[in-house]
Amino acid sequence: MHDFRYKNNELYCESQDVREIARSVGTPFYLYSHNTLVDHFRKIEKAFKSVDPLICFSMKANSNTAVCRALVREGAGLDIVSGGELYKALRTDINPKKIVYAGIGKTRREIEEAIRADILFFNVESLPEMALIDDVADMLGKTVNISIRLNPDVAVKTHRYVVTGTSESKFGIDFAAARRILERTEAFPNLRINGLHVHIGSQITRSRPYIRALKRVYSFMKKIPVKIEYLNIGGGLGIVYGKERPQTAPRFAKAILPIIKRMRVKVILEPGRFIAGNSGILVTKVLYLKESLQKNFVIVDAGMNDLVRPSFYNSYHNIQPVVRCLQKRAPYIIADIVGPICESGDFLAKGRRMPLIGQGDLLAVMGAGAYGYTMSSNYNSRPRVAEVMVIKNRFHVIRERESYRDLIKGEAVPRELR
């Protein structure tokens, strides 16, 4: 599942001692296993081998250039949702024809930059967006590939913030509206509408919602006057954070491939969490142990600004000591593991049973490779943390820790305030 394992009671990332990395780079920091990252990509590639898919890693999960470059070298495409992600994607030496552009709020400038870069296509979320892309394409003298994102109105069991395929969601176009668009393609002379896109949510652990969604898409395809060349089935495959038992890539593929093969289309997938999630951890140091009348607190140097998932989604992350206690029956405490941010919602775990740990000890927050750094911030004027990757027998700092000087970069004091 991942390459973070104990050797002689010390946590290693592949062949590297996590404690030694911490001594070198300081805490907190994100640590990625290159081997795990690539292995997870290969697992989904192998599972869908029979349809020769284009697997576009979802950059919103982890947009570090080294992470994306590692996957591009394996043959991955990239799924982007912003001009910034396009800018970073193009610096991975990717073939632009392996880039697909999603997101409901693309600006004119972002659309123009993507057309000039000659990406594969846009996943379109509304009629006004189509009109704008057509206008920009006309200005540039280009014909642009378009994939319509359908909203299949399929509910999934996951956090409500990451459900994207229901009628209440802001994402996608309902079937009736999409059919009306496809019946008047001549209104968009600079667009080639040759794809459909469906993405129903994130951290989905069962195949049944995908099957329902794909059956609805297949039924829709039979009724439209346009030949569909590409079907983008999105991402959203769940991973193990705690007690989940998500489907494996082979089981997922076995469940949905019979439907996909009947469609006779080029398949695109957009996994993010499935590839990156368990390839990374957040390493943090214990600052203080605090006892109150009702609770124990383990105060660490990583906060909600570094990993917002527990506060934002009430997400569970397994938290382990970097160095395990040698005692067979080691004492333990029940504690909230909290950060230094001035918010009551600043926590990494609540009511967690932990081995008795001390000031200065290191903890590893597992499953932090996706939606960790990409959702981090400078809240409380805290510099963002370093990112490190282990490749074979060496570790590499793939993003330097921010300095205090970085916190004021771009700021200016008006003359009247000097």
N, C-alpha and C positions, 0 to 999 in steps of 0.2 A: 504493500500500500504506500509506504514512504520509506525514505532512507535516514530516518532519525531513530537511532537505537542506542541502548546502553551497552557499554563495554566496561567491565569492572566498576559498575555503578556510576559511571560518568556518561552523560549524553553526548553522542557523536552525530555529526552530520556527515554521512558517508564515512570518509577516513579521518575527518577533522574533529578534534576535541572542541566542543562548543565553549567550554570554559576558557580555553586558550584563545579562541577567537574573541571572546568578550574582553579578555585582558588587553588584546591588541587594539580593538576598535572602540571600546567603551560601550555603555548601555544607555538607553535601550537601542536595539537594532533589529531589523528584519534579516532573517537568514534563509536562503533558498538552496535546495538541493537540485543541481542541474540534472542529475541522473533521474530523480523522481519526476521532474518536469517533463523531460523527454519521454520517459517511460509511459506516462499517462497519455501523452499525445499518441504514441505508438499503439497503445491499447485501443483507443477509439478508431484509429486508422485501420487497424487490423480487423476490428469488429465489422466495419462497413466496407471492407475491401471489395466485396462483390459488386458494389455500385461505383467504385472509384470516386469517392467524394472529394470535394474541396473543403478542407477543414480550416475555417477561419477563426483563429483564437480571438476571443473577445477581449480587446485591450482595456475595457473598463474594469476588468478583474485585476489586471496587473499590467501597467503600461511601461514598466522599466525597459529601457532599450535593450539591455542585455538579455532579459527574459524573453522579449519578443524576438530578438535576433536568434536566440537558441532554437526557438520553434520554427522560425522562417528557414533556418538551415536544414531542418528536418522535412521541409516541404509545406509547412503551414502557410495559409493565407492569414489575413488579419481583418477582424470586424471592428470598425471604428464608429464613433458617435459624435465626433467634434473635429474642428479644424486643428486643434492641438494634437489630437490623436493621429490625424493625417500627417501632420508635420513630423511626429515621432516615427510613425510607420515607415515613411519614406527614407528614414535614416537607418533602417534595418537591412537595406539592400534588397528589399522585397520587389518582386515583379508587381507593378501597380494593378495588373489584371488579376491579382489575387486579393484585392482590397474591396470589401463591400461596406457601404456607408449607411448606417441606420441612424435613428434618432428623429424625434418629432419636430425639433426646432432649428433646423439648419438655416443659417443666414445666407444672404446672397453672396457674401464674400466667401464663405465656406464652400458653397456650391461651385462657385467659379474656380476656386483652388483645386477642388476635386476633379472637375472636368478637365482642367489643364493638366492635371497629373495623369489623366487617362485611366481612372479606376475601372473596375469591372462593372459595377452598377450601384445605383442608389436604391435603398429600401424606402419606398415612399409611404407616408402616413396620412396624407390628406390631399384633397383636390387643389387647394391653394398652393401647396408645396409643389405639386406636379406642374402647375402653371408657371411657377417661378423657375423651376429647373428648365422647362421648355423655353422660357424667355432668355435665360442665361445661355443655354445651348445655341439658340438662334444668334445671339450676339457674338458668340465665339465661332460660329459656323460649324458646329459639331452635331452629331447625332448621338444621343446618350441612352444607354441601357437603363431600364427601369424595372424594379421588382415591387409589386404592390404588397404591402403588409396587410394581411387579412386579420381581422379580429374574429376568431371562431366561436367566441362566447362559451369558453370551456373553463370551468372552475377547477382549481387545483388546491391540494392541501399543503399550504406553505404560508409564510408570513404575508399578511395582507398587503404590505408595501411592495412585495415582489411578485404579486399576481398581475400579469399583463395581458391575459387573453380573455377577459370577461367584458360584457357590454358596458360596464361602468368604468372601465379603464380608459385612460387617455390615449392608449396605443392602438394603432391599426385602423382599418376601414371595414365596416360591416359588409357582408356578402352582397346585399342589395345595392349599396352604393358602389362597390367595386365592379359589379356587373354593369352598372350604368356607365361607368368610366370606360370599361373595355368594349362597350358597344359604340363608343364615339371616339376611338383612338385618333381619327383624323383631326380632332381638335388640338392635338399635340404633335405637330408635324416634325418636331425635332427630337421626339422620344421614341425609343423602340421598347415597347412594353413586352418583355419576354420572360418575366419571372414572377413568382409568387413567394411570399415570405410569411411565416407564421412562427411566433414565439409566445409561449403561454405563461412563462414565469421562470422563477429561479429556485434552486434547491428543491427540485422535484425528485422524489425517491421511487416513484412507480411509473410504469409505462402506460397505464390505462388512459390518463388524460391526453397523452400524445396520440394514442390510437384514435380516440374520439375526434380530436382536432384534425388529424390527417384524413380520416374518413369524410369529414365535412368538406375539407379542401378538395379531395378527389371528386366528390359529388359536384362541387362547384366547377371544377375544371371541365367536366363533361358538358356543362351548359353554356360555356362562353365561346365567343367567336374567334378567340385569339389562341395561337399555338404557344404553349408555355414550354420554354426550353430549360429553365432553372426552377428548382424548388428548394428554397432555403427553409429548413425545418427548425432553425434557431438553436438554442442551447438549453441551459437550465437543469442539466443533470445534477442530481444531488450527490453529496459526499458524506463521509463519516466525520462528524464533529464530536459526537458522544455516543448515544445509544441507537443512532439511525442504522438502518440496514438497507441502504439504497441498492438499486439494481446495478449490476455490473454492465460494462459496455457491451459484452457479447449478448447478455440477456436482453438489454435494451434493443440492440440491433435485430435480434431474432424476433422480437415482438413487432417491430414496425417495418422491417424490410419487405415483407410480403405486400404491404399496401403500397410502399414507395415503388417497388419494381413494376407494379401494374400501371403506374403513372408515366413511365418511360421519360424520365427527366434527368437532368444533371443535378445531383444532390449537393447541397451545401449545408454544413453544420457550423454552429457558432459556440462551441464550448468555451467556457472561461474558468469557472470554479472547478469543474471536473479535472482540468489540466493543472491549474495552479494552486488550488486550495491547500491540499496536503503536501505540497512541495515546499511550503514555507512555514516558519515559526517566528514569533516575536519573543526576543530574549530581553528580560527585564530584571532589575536588581531590587531586592528588599531594602527599603529605606528604614522603616520603623515597624515595630509590632505594637499595637495599641489595644488595650482592653477597655471596654465601656461597661455600663451596668448590664446591658443586654447582649452585646456582641463582641467578638474579636475581629480586629481589622489587621490585615497585612497590607501595609502601604508600600507601593512599589513606584519606580521611577517612570513607568509607562502609564499613560492616561488615555482618556477617551479621545483626545486629539490624535493619538497615535493609532488606536484601534477602536473605532466607534461602534462596531457591530454589536457588542453586548449592550451598550446603552441605547442604541437606535432601534435594534430589532429584538432586544432581550435574548440575543444569541448565546448559545452554549459553546465554549471552547474548553477542551481539556487542558489543564495546567499542571505541569510536572516540574519537579525540582531538577535542575541541571546536574546536580550531584546527589544521588540517593543516599539515604541513611543506611549504614551498614548493619544496624541492629535488626534482628528478625522481627521483634515485636516493638517497633519504634513508636514512641508516643505521637499523638496527632491532635490537631485542633480543628474546630469548625469555625470558619472565618469568612468574612467578605474580603476579597482581594480588590483593593481600590487604588486609584491613582492620585496624583497631586493636584488635579484640576479643581477649581473652586465651583463645583457643581455636585449636588447630591447624586446625580445620575452618573457620576464618573466611577465606573466599576468595570472590572474584567470578569468577575465571578461573584456570586452571592451564596452564602451558606455552604461553602465548599469544604469538604473533608480533606485536610492537608496534613502531611507529615509535619511534625514540629520543626519549624525552620527558624533561622536566625537572621539578624541584621547583616546585610552584605551578601546573603545567599542569592543565587540566580534561579529564576523560574523561566520555563519555556511555555509560552502560550501556543498550543498546537493548532494546526489547520488555519494558519494566518496568511497563507500565500496569495489568497484572493480577497479583494475588497478590504485590504489592510492599508498599505501605503497609499493606494489611489484615493482612499476616502479620508486620509489624514489631513490635519490642518495646523495652523499656527495659533490656535486658540490659547489664551493666556500668555501670548507672546512666547510660545515655546518653539524653539527650532525643531524642524522635522528631523527624524532619525536617519541613521545610515541604513543602507541596504547592502547585503553581502551575499555572494554566491559561491558555493563550493563546486569546483569542477575537477574531477579526478582527485589528485592529491594536494590541491592547493585551494585556498580561499581568496576571493577577490572582492574588494570594495567596489560595488557597481553603482553606488550613489553615496557621495560624501555626506556626512552629517552637516546640517546647516549650522551657520554661526550666528551670533547676535547681529553681526553686520548684515547678514542676509535678511534679517527681519525688517530693516529699514530701506532695503533696496527699492528704488523707485519713488520713495517718499520725498517730498519737498516742503519746506517751510516758507510760506509767503513772506515777502519783504516786510509787510506790515507787522509780522509777528517776530521779527528778528530784533 
